[in-house]
Amino acid sequence: MTHRGSRLLHVGSLSRVEGEGALRLHVHDGTVTEAQLNIYEPPRFFEAFLRGRSYTEPPDITARVCGICPVAYQMSACAAIEDACGVAVDPVIRDLRRLLYCGEWIESQALHIYLLHAPDFLGRASAIELARTHRAEVERGLRLKKAGNSLMELLGGRAVHPVNVRLGGFHRAPAGQELRPVAEELKQALDDAWDTVRWVAGFEFPDARIEADLLALAEPGTYAIESGAPTVLRTDGTTGSFPVRDFTEHVTETHVPRSTALHSRLDGRLHLTGSLARFAISGPLLSPVALQASVEAGLGDPREGAVCRNPFRSILVRAVETVYAVGEALRIIETYEPPERPYAEVPPVAGVGHGATEAPRGVLYHRYELDAHGIVTSALLVPPTAQNQAAIEDDLRRLTQGAIGEGDPDDGQLTALCERAIRNHDPCISCSTHFLDLTIVRT
């Protein structure tokens, strides 16, 4: 890189990412010595104000952490508290929870693919600009999102921050005939999901490789969504797993002064959770139709060992997961019989409970400690984006160093590359206005 002296560059408005943050690159004699993704979201205090609340309240309270993934927070909270109280729900309730979670996967993945990520591949600055040149595709994405929202509205009471979820199940279970209109909508959504796979398969993908261990839940016999054991695929190809209750013994969080988001390590190493990790660990358990979609997307057949470590190609995995979630929702609806009761009783018990589920962005872990009266005495929430921060920084450093090694990109080109790299991981930084201040120091 040519010498330009030391200077600071501030670039505002990183669009199409939930949250606000700043990126600092330090380039010295053509070498990227530092890449820091600084998160400046205000403290949320959810863990603090959960203390002293009734054990029945976390599913409703934690749903407010995120408007995109409220079901993930509700399901992890329910799993953890039911674990503390020693209660297991019956299979019909488990299926209803999985069906609700499928709705969230569909709407969240469609949102990311069409409105946040696809504009990067098609040279558009926003989804609105994309709609001017690819109107039919954007309308397809909105139909997909609507199908997911319909599931959430029916089972959760509303699409944002559902109100029908409770400990042990639901306040109300739908009648069989109520699911029929949603099933018809999902049949159209399955066609749209397939068209999504074929569409994104035509994008051009830069060469890249994430050098981090991959962490996802694994559940025997099924692609893990609402339950499973944390499982690791390491960079050397070895695998391992551990019980959910041991999550914090392996995933450790530390505070870094530049960020209000904690940084995580998995057994002292960088790790990444999310679609790439799920595909690598549970890919062979995708449904036959999703496996076919994987092959048509160019990802290969995970039953034959196909793993994707290129973060730019994560959009392909999300498209395949959308096919899976729509098909899984239709499967559950087809065999659904309303339960005798919509929930199991969950009496309070003094103890500690752990729960983890697969939010669209990765493993979401909750832990609660209860006293004998069911009062929450401590709470811990570990979201996927916080786990991914360090791996994203390492990815940024590698990508920008590679770009510098291939030529002399200016600050605008480096900024565009960094924004794309961040969006690859679909971070949910916060639910506030979206900004990126980019600082590049050249010496």
N, C-alpha and C positions, 0 to 999 in steps of 0.2 A: 504494500500500500504506500502511496506517495505520502510524504510528510506534510501535514497540514498544521502542525503546532497543536497546542492544547486549546480546547474550546468546549463550550457547553451548548447542547442543542435540546430545545424543549419542543416536543410535538404533542399537541392536544388531541383528545377524542379518539381513543381506540373504540370503534363501534363494533357491534356484533359480538360482544363478550359481556356476560353479566357481572358487573362490578366495576370498581375503579382501582387503579394501581399505577405504578411507575416502573419503568425499566431503565437501568443504568448499565451502560457498556463502557468498559475501560479497555481501550485499544492502545497498546504500546509497541511501537516499531512493527506494526502489522500483525501483532499477536493479541488476541482477545484474552486478557488476563483476568477479567471479571465480568460476569453477567448476573445482575441482581434484579429479580422481579419483586418490587416493593409493593406491599399491599397496605393501603391507607383507609380501608373501610373502618367506620367507627365501631367501637366495642359493642357487642350485641347483648352480653350479660345473660344469655339464656340459661347457662348452667347455674348462675348465681340465683336467678329468681325462680328456678325450679325447686331449690332447697326450701323446705317448709311447706311445700304444696302437697296435696293429696296424691297418692299413687295413681289415681284415675285421671289426673290432669295432663301428664306429659304428652300423650298422643295428640291432644288438641293444641297444646302450647307449642310444641316443637314443630308442628306443621307450619307455623308462622315463620320458621327460619327461612323458608324458600317458597316462592310462588310458583316455581317451575317443578320442583320435586317434593311437594308436601307429603305425598304418599310414602316416599322413602323414609321420611322422619317419623311418620305415624307407625309404619310397620316395624322399624327398628325399635321404637319406644315400646310398642306392644310386646315385641319379642323379648326385650330385656326385662320388663316388669313381670310378664308371665313366667319368665325363667326364675325370677326372684321368688315368686309365689308358688312355684312348682305346678303350674297349670299348663296342660297341653290341649289345644283346641282340636275339634274333630275334623276329619278330612274335608267335609263340605265347606266349613269355614275357611280352612286353608286354601281351598280352591277359589273361594270368593275373594280372598285376599290377593291371591296370585292374579286373578282376573282384574281386580282394581289396579294392581301394579302394572299389568300389561297396558292398561289405558294410559298410565303415566309414561311408560317407555315409548309408546306410540307417539304421544303428543310431544314429548321432549325430544326424541330423536328426529322427528319431522321438523320441529322448530330449528334444531341445530343444522340439519342437512340443508334445508331450503333457505332459511332466512339468515343464518349466521355464517355458514361455511361455504356453500356453493358460490356466492359472489366472488370469493378469492380465486376460484378456478376459472371463472368466466370473465375476469377483468372488470368486475362491477364494484362500485363503492358501497352499495347497499342493496337490500332486497327490493326496495322500491325501484331503484334503477334496473335491477335484474328483471322486474316484472314488465318493464317497458320492452325488453327484447325477448324474454322467455315467459310470456304471460301464462301459457298453458301449464308450464312446469310449476310456476309459483302457485297457481290455482290448485294443482294436484297436491302440492305440499300442504296447502291450507285445508284441503279435504281430509288428508291423512290426519292432520292435527285435530280436526273437528271430530273424527272418529274416535280418537283417544279421549278427547274431552267428553264425548257422549258416554263412554264407559265410566269415566270418573263422576259425571253428574248422576248417572243412574245408581251406582253403588255408593258413591261418597256423598251424595246430596248436592254437590256443586263441584265445578271443575277446579276451582282454586281454593286451597285450604278446606278440604272436605270435612263435613260435620257429622257423617254417619258412622265413622269409625269409633270403636270403643274397645276397652280391654275385653278380651275374650271373643271378639268378633265385631258385630255391627249392631247398631240400634234397631235396624230393620233390614231384613233380607228381601230381595226382589222376588216377585212371583215369576214363574217360568215364562208367561206370556209377555212380561215386561221386557225380557231380553230379546224377543224376536225382532223388533225394529232395529235394535243395535246390531244384531247379527247380520241383518241385511246391509246395514251401513259398513260393517266390517268386511263383507264379501267384496264390496266395491273397493274398500281400503286394501284388500289383498292384491287386487289388480294394480292399484296405485303404488303399493310397496314394491311389487315386481318391476314396474316401470321405473321406479326410483333406482333400483339396483342397476338396471340397464343404462339409465341416464348417467349416473355417477361413474359407472365403469368406463365411460368414454372420456373422462377428464384426464388431463396430463398431470403426472405426479412427480415432483422432484425426488431424487434419490436421497434417502435419509434413513437413519437407524437409531432407535432409542436404546441407549446403553444403561438399562436399569432392570432390576428384578421386577417381575410382573406378579401382582397380587390380586386374587379374585376368590370368591366363594366357590366351592365345589359341592355338589349334591349328587349322590348316587342316582343314576338313571334319568336325570333331567338337567337341562340348562339352568343353572342356579339363578334365581331372582330374589325370592323372599326368605331364603334360608340357605345354610350350607356351612362348611368348615373353611376358614381362611387357608388358602393354598398358594404356594409360591412356585413360580417357574423362574429359576435363576438364569443369569446371563450365560453360565457355563452349561446350561441344559438340564441340570438336576432339578428335582422337585421336592417339595416337602409341605406338610400341613400341620396345623395346630388347632386346638379347640378355641371356640370363640371366647371363652372365659380367660384365655391366656393372651388376648389380643394386645394388651398394653405391655406385656412382657416382651413382645417382639416389635411392635410399632411404638417407638418412643418419640415424644414431641418435645421440642425445645423452642424457646423464644429467641428470635433474632431481633436486634434493636431496630432494624430498618423496616419491620413489618409488623402489623397487628395480627397477621396470620401465622400460626405456629408452623415450624418446619418439622417434618417427620423423617425418620430412618427406620428401615425394616432390618432388624438384627445388625444395625450399624451401617447399612448399605442403602443406596438410592433405590427407590421403588416407584412403580407406577401402577395405578389402579384404573379401571374403566373398561371401555369396549375392547381395546387391544388385549388387555389382560384376560378378560372373560373368554374371548375367542381362542386365545392360546391355551387356556386351562380347561374350558368346558366345551370347546368347539365340536369335538366328536359327538356330543350329546344334543346338538341342534336337531331339529325336526328334519325329516327327509326333504321337505320343500325348502327349508333354509339352507341345508347342505347343498342342494342344487343351485340356490341363489349364490352361495359362496363360490362355487366353481364358475358360474357365469360372470361373477364380478371380477374374476381373475385372482381371487385370493387362494384358490386351490381347495382341496378337500382336507379338512382338519383331521379326519379319520386316518389320513395318510401322513400326518405330521405337519400339515401346513400351519405356520405361525406367521403373523404379520407384526413386524417391529418398525415399520415405516409410519411415523405419526401422520404424514400427509395422506396416507391411505386409510386412516381411521374412519373417514367418511364412508368408505366401502363397508367396513365392519358394521357401522351404525345402520346402514341400509339393510344389510343382511339381518341384523337384530330386529329391525322393524318388520321384515317379512316374518321372522320367528314370532314376535309378539302378537301380530295380527292372527297368525295361524293358531297360536296357543290360546288366544282368547276365544276363537271360534270353537276349538276343541272343548274347552271348559263349558261353554254355553250349550253345546250339543248334548252333553251328558248331565247337565245341571238338574238337580231336584232340590227344591227348597228345604232347608233344615227344619227340624221340629222347633228349635229355638235359634234365633239369630246370633246368640252369644253364649259362651260358657261363663259360669260364675267364677270370679277371681277374688277370693277372700284375701285380705292383707296378711302378710307374713314378714317377720323381720328377716332380712337377708340381703344379699347382693345378687343382681341379675345382669346378664349380658345379652346383647342382641346385635346382629349384623345382617344387613340386607344389601342388595345390589341396586343402588341408585343408578340412573342412567350414566352418571359420571364415575361410578365406582363404588367400592365398599364403604358403607356408612355404619359406624359402630356406636352403640349407646351402652352406657353402664349406669345403673341406679342402685343406690343403697337405701333400704327402707327400714323404718323402725316397726315395732309390733303393731302400731296403729295405722300403718300404711302411709306414714309421712316420709317424704323424700328427704334424706339427710345429706346425700351427695349425688351429683349427676356429672357425667362426662359424655361429651359428644365429639366424635372424631370424623369430620366430613372428608370426602374424597379429595377435594381440591387442596385442602391443607396438606394431605399426604403427598400430593403430586408436585408441590411447589419446588422442591429441590430438584426433582427430575426435570421439570420444565426449564429451570435455570441451566442445567447441564445441557439440555437439548438446544437451548438458545446459544450457548457458548459454542457448541460444536457446529451448528448451522452457520453462524456468523463467521466463525473462523474458516469454514470451508468456502464461504462466499468471498472472503478476503483473499484466500489462497488462489482463487480462480481468476481474480481481476482486481479492479479498484472501484468497488461500489461506493457511491456517494451516500450521504447520510439518509437521504430519502429512500434509496433502495434498501439500505440496511433496516430502516424503520419498517418498510413494507414486509420484508422477510420476517422480522420479529413478530409483527402483528399476525401474520399467517401462522407462524409457529405456535404462538399462544392459542390461537383459535383451534388449531389441531386438537388440543386437549380439552376443548369446551369447558374452560374453568368457570365455576359459579362463584365468583369472588364476593359478590353481594347482590342485593336486589335494588341498588341505588343507581344513579346516573353513571354512565360509562365513560371513563376517561383513561387515557394513558399519557403520562408525561415521560418522554424519552430523553435521557441524558447520555450523551456520548462524550467521553473524555479521550482525546487523541494526544499522545505524547510521542 
